[in-house]
Amino acid sequence: MVTGESHPALDRELHHPTRLALVAYLSASTEAEFGVLRDYCGISDSVTSKTVSALEKLAYVHVRKGYVGKRPRTWVSLTPRGRTALETHLAALEAIVTAARTAGGAGGTA
């Protein structure tokens, strides 16, 4: 990165593509059902469960359990801390892209 400029740090916890996809999906909704998240991310129940648990430990998501009829369901929502983490992570990615484009336009050749 460009020396002397301060850029927001990438969030190591959101750097993994599955975690990032899940949090990004949640950022556009109030909450989402477990199966919807699983299908959106294209992952197994086990991987979805582990991903949600990891994000819950970080307080990035809130998990709500309940029933629809007699069937148990799990809903996940993004917390304010999770939203802030996502926004900071995206700002860091944008800063990296901007710095690279600026450096590339400043006389760099491929």
N, C-alpha and C positions, 0 to 999 in steps of 0.2 A: 504494500500500500504506500501511498504518498507519505513521505516523512513530514512531520510537523503537524499533520492534520489528525484530529481525533475522530475516530469512527466508533459507532456502537459495536459492542462485541457480539459475535455469533453466540447463540444459546446452544451449548453442547447437547442439551436434552432434546432440543427441537431439530438438531442437525440430521437425525435419522429420518429418511424419507417417509416412513410409515407414521411416525409421530407427527411430523410436519403436516402430512396430508390429513390426518385425523383432526388436529387442532385447527387447521385452515377450514375444514368442512364445518366444524363446530362454530367457528367465528361468524358464519353466515346464518346461524339458526339459534333458536332459544335453547333447544335440546334435541338430541337425536337418539333413537332407539339403537341398542347394541347391534342388532342385525343389519340395520341400515349402514352403520359405520363399517361393519365387517365387509359388506358387499361393496361399498364405495371404495374402500382401500384394497379390495381384492385379496383378502387374507383369511386365514382360518379363524375359528372361534378362539382357539388357544392363543394365537398371536394377538388377536384383538383384545382378549382378556389381559394378557401380559402388558400390552401397550397402555390400555386404560389404567391398569393398576399402577404402572410406573408414573403416568401423568397425574394420577390421583395423589400419590405420595409427594409429588412436587407441589401439590395444591393448584395445578393448572386446570384440572377438571373436577367436577362434582358428579358423583354417581348416585342415582336415585333408583331404588328397587321397588317394584310393586307388581300388581297383577292386572291382566286384561282377562276378565272372566276368571277361569281357574289356572290360566297359564302365567307363569312368572315372567316378568320382563325387567330389563335394565335400561335406564335412560341416562345419557351422559350430557353434561352441559359444560361450557367453558366458563371458568371463573374470571373475575377481574384480573387476578394475577396471571392467569394463562393468556388472556387477551393482551396484556402488557408485554408478556414474554414474546408472543407472536409478533406484535408490532415492532418490538426492538430487534428481533431476529430478522424480520423482513427489511427493516431500515439498514441493518448491517449488510445484508445481501445486496441491497440497492447501492450502498456506498461502495462496495467492492466492484460492482458492475460499472458504476460511474467513474471510479478511479481508473479502471482498466480501459474504458473507452477514452478517457481524457489522455491517459498515457499513450494509447495507441494512436490518437489523433495528434500527438505532439511530436511526430516525427518517427515513431516506431514503424518498422517494416516487418512484414511477415516472411 
